[in-house]
Amino acid sequence: MAHLHRITMQLLALSVDASFTQFTSIDAGQGTKWAVLVAGSTGYRNYRHQANVYHAYQILKKGGLKDENIIIFMYEDVAFDSENPRPSVLINRPDGEDVYAGAKKV
């Protein structure tokens, strides 16, 4: 499982680095665009994985992708974890904005 998790996170990181920065609009002439976002880990100690997925979601939404074209696979157990000092808030960098707010819930 650790190997699969490492591959999943590497693919997500590659997508964030290569695609999301250039994802600015949807061109209807190119067909339907889809995104699959995955965080395979659970628990508060893996906070960053779920926060990164929600950050990617926010970028895709700002780029014009519709909710129905974004598929999310994850446990979604961090936002309301008892260890989270800000329940229902997820950030992906210090002093960052809440990436969980307004996001499609799993």
All heavy atoms as an XYZ file, in Angstrom:
835
protein
N       0.822     -1.195      0.000
C       0.000      0.000      0.000
C       0.866      1.259      0.000
O       0.536      2.233     -0.644
C      -0.933     -0.035      1.210
C      -1.840      1.157      1.307
S      -3.043      1.176     -0.014
C      -4.072      2.498      0.497
N       1.976      1.227      0.731
C       2.850      2.404      0.783
C       3.377      2.748     -0.602
O       3.486      3.917     -0.955
C       4.007      2.166      1.749
N       3.689      1.716     -1.388
C       4.196      1.948     -2.744
C       3.120      2.620     -3.595
O       3.396      3.585     -4.295
C       4.636      0.624     -3.360
C       5.167      0.769     -4.754
N       6.345      1.420     -5.031
C       4.665      0.373     -5.941
C       6.556      1.407     -6.335
N       5.539      0.782     -6.904
N       1.885      2.127     -3.521
C       0.789      2.721     -4.275
C       0.555      4.161     -3.831
O       0.344      5.051     -4.653
C      -0.492      1.902     -4.094
C      -1.736      2.447     -4.794
C      -1.529      2.517     -6.302
C      -2.933      1.578     -4.464
N       0.609      4.390     -2.531
C       0.419      5.744     -1.995
C       1.490      6.690     -2.542
O       1.204      7.793     -2.952
C       0.466      5.701     -0.469
C       0.482      7.045      0.159
N      -0.610      7.893      0.121
C       1.454      7.707      0.817
C      -0.297      9.007      0.736
N       0.938      8.922      1.163
N       2.734      6.235     -2.565
C       3.834      7.057     -3.063
C       3.622      7.398     -4.543
O       3.805      8.526     -4.960
C       5.158      6.332     -2.846
C       6.368      7.186     -3.053
C       7.679      6.542     -2.588
N       7.780      5.119     -2.771
C       7.711      4.204     -1.782
N       7.535      4.591     -0.549
N       7.834      2.927     -2.037
N       3.184      6.423     -5.329
C       2.925      6.654     -6.750
C       1.781      7.640     -6.921
O       1.856      8.566     -7.719
C       2.598      5.326     -7.470
C       3.853      4.447     -7.542
C       2.052      5.586     -8.869
C       3.592      3.051     -8.031
N       0.708      7.458     -6.155
C      -0.439      8.359     -6.238
C      -0.026      9.790     -5.946
O      -0.386     10.713     -6.666
C      -1.543      7.913     -5.254
O      -1.928      6.587     -5.583
C      -2.734      8.831     -5.320
N       0.725      9.998     -4.877
C       1.141     11.350     -4.517
C       2.086     11.930     -5.556
O       2.034     13.117     -5.842
C       1.781     11.365     -3.128
C       0.786     11.083     -2.007
S      -0.713     12.090     -2.077
C      -0.048     13.715     -1.803
N       2.945     11.090     -6.153
C       3.841     11.588     -7.181
C       3.049     12.033     -8.408
O       3.333     13.059     -9.001
C       4.865     10.519     -7.564
C       5.901     10.301     -6.491
C       6.787      9.111     -6.777
O       6.482      8.265     -7.602
N       7.900      9.039     -6.072
N       2.028     11.245     -8.772
C       1.197     11.630     -9.913
C       0.460     12.925     -9.640
O       0.373     13.793    -10.495
C       0.198     10.512    -10.241
C       0.788      9.261    -10.866
C      -0.294      8.196    -11.007
C       1.415      9.566    -12.212
N      -0.073     13.066     -8.435
C      -0.767     14.304     -8.075
C       0.207     15.480     -8.119
O      -0.107     16.527     -8.654
C      -1.405     14.186     -6.693
C      -2.158     15.418     -6.197
C      -3.295     15.772     -7.140
C      -2.682     15.185     -4.805
N       1.396     15.291     -7.583
C       2.388     16.369     -7.590
C       2.761     16.744     -9.020
O       2.870     17.927     -9.341
C       3.629     15.941     -6.810
N       2.930     15.752     -9.883
C       3.239     16.049    -11.279
C       2.100     16.820    -11.931
O       2.322     17.759    -12.682
C       3.504     14.750    -12.054
C       4.824     14.061    -11.777
C       4.858     12.708    -12.477
C       5.999     14.919    -12.210
N       0.878     16.411    -11.633
C      -0.273     17.100    -12.204
C      -0.333     18.541    -11.741
O      -0.597     19.440    -12.514
C      -1.569     16.380    -11.808
O      -1.610     15.105    -12.382
N      -0.093     18.759    -10.452
C      -0.133     20.119     -9.914
C       0.947     20.962    -10.569
O       0.699     22.075    -11.011
C       0.044     20.108     -8.374
C       0.262     21.512     -7.861
C      -1.178     19.486     -7.718
N       2.153     20.415    -10.679
C       3.255     21.177    -11.252
C       3.070     21.431    -12.746
O       3.273     22.528    -13.223
C       4.586     20.453    -11.037
C       4.993     20.440     -9.581
O       4.449     21.238     -8.801
O       5.839     19.619     -9.210
N       2.666     20.398    -13.485
C       2.647     20.503    -14.940
C       1.335     21.034    -15.501
O       1.340     21.860    -16.402
C       2.942     19.132    -15.555
N       0.231     20.586    -14.968
C      -1.048     20.899    -15.601
C      -1.793     22.047    -14.955
O      -2.329     22.899    -15.632
C      -1.945     19.664    -15.585
O      -1.343     18.622    -16.297
N      -1.871     22.055    -13.640
C      -2.727     23.019    -12.964
C      -2.267     24.447    -13.177
O      -3.072     25.346    -13.247
C      -2.822     22.727    -11.471
C      -3.515     21.426    -11.156
C      -3.449     20.908     -9.889
C      -4.207     20.718    -12.108
C      -4.082     19.718     -9.582
C      -4.840     19.533    -11.815
C      -4.776     19.035    -10.547
N      -0.973     24.653    -13.274
C      -0.494     26.014    -13.460
C      -0.884     26.547    -14.839
O      -0.954     27.744    -15.035
C       1.037     26.087    -13.298
O       1.626     25.168    -14.203
C       1.443     25.770    -11.878
N      -1.152     25.650    -15.783
C      -1.520     26.074    -17.122
C      -3.012     25.894    -17.376
O      -3.489     26.160    -18.463
C      -0.709     25.288    -18.140
C       0.762     25.461    -17.872
C       1.615     25.202    -19.069
O       1.132     25.052    -20.170
N       2.895     25.166    -18.849
N      -3.739     25.420    -16.387
C      -5.171     25.165    -16.522
C      -5.912     26.458    -16.230
O      -6.165     26.800    -15.094
C      -5.583     24.072    -15.526
C      -6.988     23.606    -15.716
C      -7.266     22.599    -16.617
C      -8.021     24.170    -14.996
C      -8.560     22.159    -16.790
C      -9.317     23.736    -15.171
C      -9.588     22.723    -16.061
N      -6.214     27.210    -17.264
C      -6.843     28.510    -17.029
C      -8.269     28.597    -17.540
O      -9.051     29.381    -17.048
C      -6.015     29.635    -17.682
O      -5.873     29.332    -19.069
C      -4.655     29.735    -17.034
N      -8.621     27.797    -18.538
C      -9.986     27.851    -19.040
C     -10.334     26.548    -19.749
O      -9.456     25.765    -20.093
C     -10.170     29.020    -19.998
O      -9.367     28.820    -21.138
N     -11.610     26.340    -19.962
C     -12.094     25.152    -20.645
C     -12.449     25.533    -22.081
O     -13.216     26.457    -22.310
C     -13.355     24.586    -19.939
C     -13.055     24.246    -18.487
C     -13.898     23.378    -20.668
C     -12.018     23.175    -18.288
N     -11.883     24.830    -23.030
C     -12.190     25.058    -24.436
C     -13.185     23.993    -24.880
O     -12.849     22.815    -24.965
C     -10.908     24.975    -25.278
C     -11.158     25.260    -26.755
O     -12.327     25.353    -27.168
O     -10.166     25.376    -27.492
N     -14.424     24.387    -25.151
C     -15.480     23.442    -25.515
C     -15.133     22.649    -26.773
O     -15.631     21.554    -26.963
C     -16.796     24.193    -25.702
N     -14.286     23.171    -27.610
C     -13.903     22.474    -28.826
C     -12.993     21.282    -28.602
O     -12.736     20.518    -29.507
N     -12.501     21.114    -27.400
C     -11.574     20.020    -27.106
C     -12.241     18.843    -26.413
O     -11.571     17.933    -25.972
C     -10.422     20.529    -26.236
C      -9.564     21.549    -26.932
C      -8.432     22.033    -26.051
O      -8.310     21.660    -24.895
N      -7.599     22.876    -26.598
N     -13.532     18.825    -26.279
C     -14.215     17.733    -25.590
C     -14.336     18.016    -24.103
O     -13.983     19.084    -23.615
N     -14.845     17.034    -23.371
C     -15.056     17.184    -21.937
C     -13.781     16.881    -21.178
O     -13.151     15.854    -21.397
C     -16.172     16.226    -21.465
O     -17.348     16.508    -22.209
C     -16.455     16.390    -19.989
N     -13.403     17.771    -20.290
C     -12.222     17.556    -19.448
C     -12.670     16.982    -18.116
O     -13.697     17.372    -17.571
C     -11.476     18.864    -19.230
C     -10.851     19.404    -20.492
C      -9.987     20.610    -20.200
C      -9.491     21.232    -21.464
N      -8.273     20.675    -21.968
N     -11.887     16.042    -17.601
C     -12.152     15.388    -16.322
C     -10.914     15.500    -15.452
O      -9.797     15.581    -15.953
C     -12.465     13.910    -16.531
C     -13.771     13.665    -17.198
C     -14.020     13.673    -18.546
C     -15.012     13.390    -16.559
N     -15.342     13.418    -18.774
C     -15.970     13.236    -17.577
C     -15.400     13.258    -15.233
C     -17.302     12.949    -17.303
C     -16.730     12.968    -14.971
C     -17.668     12.826    -15.990
N     -11.130     15.467    -14.156
C     -10.015     15.415    -13.203
C     -10.327     14.341    -12.171
O     -11.462     14.220    -11.714
C      -9.838     16.759    -12.513
N      -9.321     13.566    -11.828
C      -9.444     12.566    -10.766
C      -8.409     12.926     -9.711
O      -7.208     12.943     -9.981
C      -9.203     11.136    -11.283
C      -9.300     10.129    -10.148
C     -10.177     10.794    -12.397
N      -8.889     13.255     -8.507
C      -8.021     13.651     -7.400
C      -8.062     12.557     -6.346
O      -9.136     12.110     -5.957
C      -8.493     14.984     -6.814
C      -8.638     16.135     -7.816
C      -9.223     17.362     -7.130
C      -7.305     16.458     -8.457
N      -6.877     12.141     -5.873
C      -6.792     11.007     -4.946
C      -5.888     11.334     -3.766
O      -4.798     11.852     -3.941
C      -6.227      9.755     -5.663
C      -6.123      8.578     -4.710
C      -7.053      9.397     -6.887
N      -6.382     11.015     -2.572
C      -5.554     11.014     -1.358
C      -5.847      9.688     -0.670
O      -6.936      9.473     -0.160
C      -5.899     12.183     -0.444
N      -4.896      8.783     -0.683
C      -5.121      7.431     -0.177
C      -4.830      7.241      1.289
O      -4.981      6.140      1.808
N      -4.442      8.277      1.988
C      -4.078      8.137      3.401
C      -5.212      8.628      4.299
O      -6.107      9.333      3.864
C      -2.802      8.909      3.700
O      -2.976     10.263      3.340
N      -5.137      8.235      5.559
C      -6.151      8.645      6.532
C      -5.473      9.255      7.753
O      -4.280      9.087      7.962
C      -6.993      7.445      7.006
O      -6.138      6.514      7.672
C      -7.691      6.761      5.869
N      -6.263      9.937      8.544
C      -5.783     10.452      9.823
C      -5.154     11.827      9.745
O      -4.659     12.252      8.700
N      -5.179     12.493     10.871
C      -4.695     13.869     10.955
C      -3.208     13.999     10.621
O      -2.779     15.005     10.070
C      -4.976     14.434     12.353
C      -4.677     15.904     12.452
C      -5.544     16.840     11.909
C      -3.514     16.351     13.064
C      -5.277     18.194     11.972
C      -3.238     17.705     13.140
C      -4.119     18.614     12.589
O      -3.838     19.950     12.647
N      -2.425     12.969     10.891
C      -0.981     13.053     10.594
C      -0.715     13.167      9.090
O       0.367     13.533      8.671
C      -0.235     11.886     11.216
C      -0.436     10.569     10.520
C       0.333      9.454     11.242
N       0.317      8.244     10.487
C      -0.705      7.404     10.397
N      -1.827      7.663     11.033
N      -0.612      6.311      9.678
N      -1.715     12.851      8.277
C      -1.608     12.974      6.822
C      -2.449     14.146      6.295
O      -2.915     14.124      5.161
C      -2.040     11.666      6.156
C      -1.067     10.550      6.449
O       0.127     10.682      6.180
N      -1.551      9.473      7.023
N      -2.622     15.136      7.125
C      -3.407     16.349      6.826
C      -3.085     16.895      5.441
O      -3.970     17.226      4.671
C      -3.066     17.373      7.910
C      -3.738     18.716      7.796
C      -4.769     19.058      8.655
C      -3.312     19.672      6.875
C      -5.381     20.304      8.607
C      -3.918     20.916      6.801
C      -4.944     21.227      7.668
O      -5.545     22.459      7.607
N      -1.792     16.993      5.132
C      -1.350     17.645      3.894
C      -1.908     16.971      2.643
O      -2.151     17.631      1.630
C       0.177     17.692      3.829
C       0.820     16.333      3.658
C       2.328     16.391      3.913
N       2.932     15.086      3.799
C       2.862     14.133      4.720
N       2.187     14.333      5.835
N       3.463     12.978      4.529
N      -2.127     15.663      2.694
C      -2.620     14.964      1.508
C      -4.035     15.430      1.152
O      -4.316     15.728     -0.009
C      -2.607     13.453      1.735
C      -1.247     12.931      2.056
N      -1.051     11.732      2.701
C      -0.009     13.437      1.850
C       0.245     11.528      2.871
N       0.895     12.555      2.361
N      -4.895     15.493      2.152
C      -6.265     15.932      1.882
C      -6.305     17.427      1.571
O      -7.051     17.859      0.686
C      -7.175     15.578      3.056
C      -7.365     14.070      3.169
C      -8.298     13.656      4.272
O      -9.184     14.402      4.666
N      -8.102     12.444      4.782
N      -5.494     18.206      2.241
C      -5.443     19.649      1.961
C      -4.970     19.890      0.525
O      -5.504     20.764     -0.167
C      -4.533     20.356      2.961
N      -4.000     19.121      0.059
C      -3.509     19.286     -1.309
C      -4.569     18.915     -2.346
O      -4.678     19.569     -3.387
C      -2.235     18.474     -1.529
C      -1.038     19.088     -0.856
O      -1.035     20.266     -0.515
N      -0.010     18.295     -0.630
N      -5.351     17.871     -2.069
C      -6.426     17.498     -2.989
C      -7.450     18.624     -3.072
O      -7.884     19.003     -4.166
C      -7.087     16.165     -2.574
C      -8.429     15.978     -3.264
C      -6.169     14.997     -2.907
N      -7.825     19.189     -1.927
C      -8.796     20.284     -1.957
C      -8.223     21.539     -2.607
O      -8.948     22.289     -3.257
C      -9.346     20.587     -0.559
C     -10.445     19.629     -0.186
C     -10.337     18.817      0.935
C     -11.587     19.507     -0.972
C     -11.345     17.919      1.260
C     -12.591     18.617     -0.658
C     -12.472     17.832      0.462
O     -13.463     16.950      0.764
N      -6.936     21.760     -2.468
C      -6.307     22.887     -3.165
C      -6.373     22.675     -4.675
O      -6.720     23.585     -5.437
C      -4.860     23.063     -2.703
C      -4.171     24.207     -3.358
N      -3.050     24.041     -4.147
C      -4.449     25.533     -3.381
C      -2.668     25.220     -4.607
N      -3.497     26.137     -4.165
N      -6.063     21.454     -5.119
C      -6.156     21.132     -6.543
C      -7.589     21.322     -7.034
O      -7.821     21.864     -8.120
C      -5.686     19.703     -6.795
N      -8.550     20.907     -6.229
C      -9.967     21.082     -6.570
C     -10.287     22.573     -6.779
O     -10.931     22.945     -7.761
C     -10.846     20.499     -5.458
C     -12.293     20.867     -5.592
C     -13.159     20.110     -6.373
C     -12.804     22.003     -4.955
C     -14.486     20.474     -6.520
C     -14.131     22.364     -5.098
C     -14.971     21.612     -5.875
O     -16.277     21.973     -6.024
N      -9.828     23.416     -5.852
C     -10.100     24.858     -5.959
C      -9.508     25.438     -7.242
O     -10.130     26.268     -7.908
C      -9.555     25.609     -4.733
C     -10.178     25.206     -3.423
C     -11.635     25.621     -3.271
O     -12.180     26.357     -4.069
N     -12.279     25.126     -2.231
N      -8.314     24.995     -7.597
C      -7.667     25.486     -8.825
C      -8.459     25.053    -10.051
O      -8.682     25.841    -10.977
C      -6.207     24.993     -8.904
C      -5.377     25.681     -7.826
C      -5.618     25.241    -10.296
C      -3.992     25.093     -7.645
N      -8.895     23.803    -10.061
C      -9.681     23.306    -11.188
C     -11.004     24.068    -11.327
O     -11.417     24.416    -12.431
C      -9.952     21.807    -11.022
C      -8.723     20.906    -11.183
C      -9.023     19.505    -10.677
C      -8.263     20.877    -12.629
N     -11.662     24.319    -10.200
C     -12.922     25.069    -10.223
C     -12.700     26.488    -10.750
O     -13.475     26.982    -11.568
C     -13.548     25.130     -8.827
C     -14.160     23.836     -8.361
C     -15.384     23.468     -9.168
C     -16.491     24.459     -8.875
N     -17.721     24.193     -9.560
N     -11.649     27.135    -10.293
C     -11.351     28.498    -10.779
C     -11.035     28.492    -12.265
O     -11.254     29.480    -12.953
C     -10.185     29.096     -9.994
C     -10.572     29.511     -8.584
C      -9.396     30.056     -7.802
C      -9.819     30.329     -6.374
N      -8.682     30.643     -5.510
N     -10.515     27.362    -12.747
C     -10.205     27.221    -14.171
C     -11.419     26.900    -15.019
O     -11.325     26.835    -16.236
N     -12.566     26.661    -14.386
C     -13.792     26.451    -15.140
C     -14.310     25.026    -15.194
O     -15.344     24.769    -15.805
N     -13.617     24.091    -14.571
C     -14.092     22.710    -14.580
C     -15.314     22.586    -13.677
O     -15.348     23.146    -12.576
C     -12.981     21.767    -14.107
C     -13.108     20.304    -14.520
C     -13.101     20.157    -16.035
C     -11.974     19.491    -13.931
N     -16.323     21.871    -14.128
C     -17.558     21.708    -13.371
C     -17.394     20.622    -12.307
O     -16.620     19.685    -12.494
C     -18.699     21.328    -14.306
C     -19.018     22.364    -15.346
C     -20.105     21.857    -16.274
C     -20.346     22.840    -17.399
N     -21.322     22.315    -18.357
N     -18.186     20.740    -11.230
C     -18.161     19.732    -10.161
C     -18.373     18.322    -10.700
O     -17.718     17.380    -10.255
C     -19.243     20.020     -9.112
C     -18.764     20.932     -8.012
O     -17.542     21.022     -7.799
O     -19.609     21.556     -7.353
N     -19.294     18.174    -11.627
C     -19.597     16.836    -12.126
C     -18.458     16.218    -12.932
O     -18.484     15.036    -13.245
C     -20.903     16.822    -12.940
C     -20.897     17.724    -14.144
C     -21.565     19.075    -13.901
O     -21.654     19.524    -12.741
O     -21.979     19.697    -14.889
N     -17.444     17.009    -13.233
C     -16.293     16.499    -13.962
C     -15.049     16.370    -13.074
O     -13.953     16.159    -13.579
C     -15.981     17.387    -15.164
C     -17.111     17.379    -16.159
O     -17.887     18.327    -16.224
N     -17.240     16.301    -16.907
N     -15.236     16.518    -11.783
C     -14.147     16.336    -10.824
C     -14.498     15.149     -9.938
O     -15.501     15.173     -9.229
C     -13.920     17.592     -9.966
C     -13.619     18.803    -10.850
C     -12.777     17.350     -8.969
C     -13.558     20.127    -10.103
N     -13.675     14.119     -9.995
C     -13.886     12.911     -9.202
C     -12.854     12.910     -8.087
O     -11.657     13.058     -8.346
C     -13.734     11.654    -10.075
C     -14.754     11.699    -11.219
C     -13.887     10.387     -9.230
C     -14.497     10.690    -12.310
N     -13.319     12.765     -6.855
C     -12.428     12.788     -5.696
C     -12.518     11.464     -4.958
O     -13.603     11.004     -4.620
C     -12.797     13.943     -4.733
C     -12.695     15.285     -5.444
C     -11.903     13.907     -3.497
C     -13.209     16.461     -4.634
N     -11.352     10.846     -4.717
C     -11.255      9.643     -3.909
C     -10.413      9.964     -2.685
O      -9.223     10.251     -2.812
C     -10.579      8.496     -4.681
C     -11.379      7.956     -5.821
C     -11.086      8.324     -7.123
C     -12.417      7.062     -5.594
C     -11.809      7.810     -8.190
C     -13.151      6.545     -6.653
C     -12.846      6.920     -7.954
N     -11.024      9.956     -1.519
C     -10.287     10.110     -0.268
C     -11.222      9.862      0.904
O     -12.439      9.801      0.738
C      -9.601     11.460     -0.161
C     -10.476     12.634      0.078
S      -9.418     14.082      0.334
C     -10.540     15.362     -0.079
N     -10.643      9.725      2.071
C     -11.416      9.419      3.268
C     -12.156     10.621      3.829
O     -13.174     10.474      4.466
C     -10.515      8.822      4.345
C     -10.040      7.436      3.989
C      -8.822      7.243      3.359
C     -10.823      6.325      4.271
C      -8.389      5.975      3.023
C     -10.399      5.056      3.936
C      -9.181      4.882      3.311
O      -8.762      3.629      2.985
N     -11.649     11.790      3.635
C     -12.231     13.036      4.151
C     -12.486     12.945      5.664
O     -13.585     13.187      6.151
C     -13.530     13.380      3.423
C     -13.974     14.801      3.699
C     -15.258     15.188      2.978
O     -15.857     14.375      2.284
O     -15.644     16.346      3.141
N     -11.445     12.628      6.392
C     -11.578     12.497      7.854
C     -10.757     13.524      8.627
O     -10.742     13.512      9.836
C     -11.183     11.090      8.295
C      -9.737     10.733      7.958
O      -9.117     11.448      7.152
O      -9.244      9.732      8.488
N     -10.113     14.444      7.935
C      -9.216     15.385      8.592
C      -9.908     16.691      9.008
O      -9.637     17.221     10.080
C      -7.990     15.687      7.689
C      -7.136     16.783      8.276
C      -7.172     14.422      7.492
N     -10.811     17.182      8.193
C     -11.431     18.488      8.467
C     -12.097     18.539      9.842
O     -12.029     19.555     10.526
C     -12.443     18.837      7.383
N     -12.707     17.448     10.251
C     -13.401     17.439     11.543
C     -12.710     16.529     12.561
O     -13.312     16.140     13.564
C     -14.865     17.032     11.353
C     -15.643     18.070     10.592
C     -15.820     17.949      9.224
C     -16.150     19.182     11.232
C     -16.517     18.913      8.505
C     -16.848     20.158     10.526
C     -17.030     20.016      9.164
N     -11.451     16.187     12.317
C     -10.683     15.378     13.266
C     -10.511     16.147     14.574
O     -10.337     17.374     14.563
C      -9.313     15.050     12.665
C      -8.541     14.051     13.486
O      -7.995     14.448     14.541
O      -8.498     12.879     13.089
N     -10.535     15.444     15.682
C     -10.417     16.103     16.994
C      -9.078     16.814     17.174
O      -8.961     17.726     17.997
C     -10.626     15.081     18.116
O      -9.632     14.081     18.055
N      -8.062     16.431     16.414
C      -6.751     17.087     16.506
C      -6.675     18.376     15.678
O      -5.732     19.149     15.826
C      -5.650     16.129     16.052
C      -5.453     14.944     16.968
C      -4.300     14.088     16.505
O      -3.147     14.574     16.586
O      -4.544     12.952     16.073
N      -7.627     18.594     14.800
C      -7.610     19.791     13.951
C      -7.960     21.012     14.807
O      -9.070     21.113     15.317
C      -8.616     19.650     12.801
C      -8.501     20.766     11.787
O      -7.777     21.732     11.990
N      -9.229     20.635     10.691
N      -7.023     21.941     14.965
C      -7.285     23.114     15.807
C      -8.338     24.056     15.207
O      -8.879     24.901     15.905
C      -5.927     23.809     15.905
C      -5.177     23.360     14.703
C      -5.679     21.974     14.394
N      -8.608     23.904     13.921
C      -9.630     24.726     13.247
C     -10.628     23.798     12.551
O     -10.534     23.554     11.351
C      -8.953     25.650     12.233
C      -7.967     26.630     12.883
C      -7.177     27.411     11.867
N      -8.047     28.260     11.054
C      -7.642     28.860      9.951
N      -6.409     28.725      9.525
N      -8.469     29.614      9.263
N     -11.585     23.257     13.318
C     -12.537     22.304     12.728
C     -13.222     22.874     11.485
O     -13.592     24.036     11.443
C     -13.553     22.074     13.848
C     -12.789     22.370     15.098
C     -11.842     23.480     14.730
N     -13.325     22.037     10.485
C     -13.940     22.327      9.176
C     -13.095     23.268      8.319
O     -13.575     23.772      7.309
C     -15.362     22.865      9.317
O     -15.380     24.239      9.647
N     -11.839     23.487      8.697
C     -10.933     24.324      7.911
C      -9.701     23.501      7.542
O      -9.108     22.833      8.384
C     -10.487     25.579      8.711
C      -9.413     26.355      7.964
C     -11.683     26.468      9.010
N      -9.328     23.562      6.263
C      -8.099     22.939      5.787
C      -7.318     23.984      4.998
O      -7.893     24.689      4.163
C      -8.390     21.742      4.876
C      -9.036     20.523      5.504
C      -9.319     19.461      4.436
C      -8.166     19.941      6.592
N      -6.037     24.081      5.282
C      -5.165     24.977      4.524
C      -4.023     24.139      3.969
O      -3.692     23.092      4.515
C      -4.623     26.138      5.388
C      -3.860     25.596      6.600
C      -5.751     27.060      5.828
C      -3.139     26.649      7.404
N      -3.430     24.557      2.879
C      -2.333     23.773      2.308
C      -0.981     24.472      2.412
O       0.006     23.976      1.904
C      -2.641     23.396      0.854
C      -2.550     24.558     -0.083
O      -2.987     25.658      0.244
N      -1.975     24.340     -1.239
N      -0.950     25.615      3.100
C       0.321     26.297      3.376
C       0.095     27.215      4.580
O      -1.046     27.618      4.848
C       0.809     27.087      2.168
C      -0.070     28.239      1.757
C       0.495     28.968      0.531
N      -0.220     30.173      0.276
C      -1.390     30.261     -0.340
N      -1.975     29.173     -0.767
N      -1.975     31.423     -0.529
N       1.151     27.541      5.297
C       0.983     28.424      6.461
C       0.296     29.733      6.061
O       0.603     30.313      5.015
C       2.422     28.691      6.927
C       3.193     27.526      6.415
C       2.537     27.135      5.116
N      -0.639     30.152      6.842
C      -1.397     31.379      6.590
C      -2.181     31.346      5.279
O      -2.561     32.397      4.755
C      -0.491     32.618      6.619
C       0.172     32.789      7.974
O      -0.504     32.566      9.003
O       1.361     33.144      8.007
N      -2.410     30.145      4.746
C      -3.160     30.016      3.497
C      -4.653     30.106      3.725
O      -5.136     30.043      4.852
N      -5.385     30.251      2.633
C      -6.837     30.314      2.726
C      -7.412     28.911      2.903
O      -6.755     27.909      2.607
C      -7.429     30.992      1.495
C      -7.207     30.230      0.207
C      -7.751     30.976     -1.002
O      -7.368     32.134     -1.192
O      -8.528     30.373     -1.744
N      -8.638     28.843      3.382
C      -9.336     27.581      3.617
C      -9.673     26.948      2.272
O     -10.481     27.469      1.515
C     -10.611     27.837      4.416
C     -11.383     26.575      4.747
O     -10.873     25.456      4.509
O     -12.511     26.720      5.256
N      -9.032     25.810      1.954
C      -9.278     25.125      0.675
C     -10.459     24.165      0.775
O     -10.936     23.654     -0.220
C      -8.022     24.392      0.163
C      -6.926     25.389     -0.176
C      -7.536     23.352      1.153
N     -10.959     23.929      1.990
C     -12.103     23.046      2.211
C     -13.427     23.780      2.000
O     -14.405     23.194      1.558
C     -12.032     22.487      3.635
C     -13.025     21.395      3.963
C     -12.922     20.126      3.387
C     -14.061     21.628      4.868
C     -13.816     19.126      3.708
C     -14.956     20.622      5.188
C     -14.831     19.379      4.609
O     -15.726     18.382      4.921
N     -13.442     25.061      2.256
C     -14.661     25.871      2.123
C     -15.151     25.861      0.682
O     -14.397     26.125     -0.245
C     -14.405     27.303      2.576
N     -16.412     25.530      0.502
C     -17.013     25.541     -0.823
C     -16.632     24.386     -1.707
O     -17.040     24.324     -2.867
N     -15.838     23.457     -1.198
C     -15.400     22.327     -1.999
C     -16.455     21.235     -2.039
O     -17.239     21.076     -1.104
C     -14.095     21.755     -1.452
N     -16.445     20.498     -3.122
C     -17.309     19.337     -3.271
C     -16.933     18.333     -2.188
O     -15.770     17.994     -2.022
C     -17.077     18.743     -4.663
C     -17.802     17.470     -4.957
C     -17.437     17.038     -6.369
C     -18.077     15.744     -6.738
N     -17.743     15.369     -8.129
N     -17.911     17.885     -1.436
C     -17.632     16.940     -0.352
C     -17.752     15.514     -0.860
O     -18.599     15.211     -1.702
C     -18.583     17.152      0.831
C     -18.571     18.592      1.375
C     -17.192     19.080      1.755
C     -17.200     20.442      2.388
N     -16.628     21.508      1.653
N     -16.893     14.673     -0.345
C     -16.825     13.274     -0.790
C     -17.995     12.502     -0.253
O     -18.415     12.648      0.844
C     -15.499     12.638     -0.326
C     -15.402     11.207     -0.777
C     -14.333     13.443     -0.839
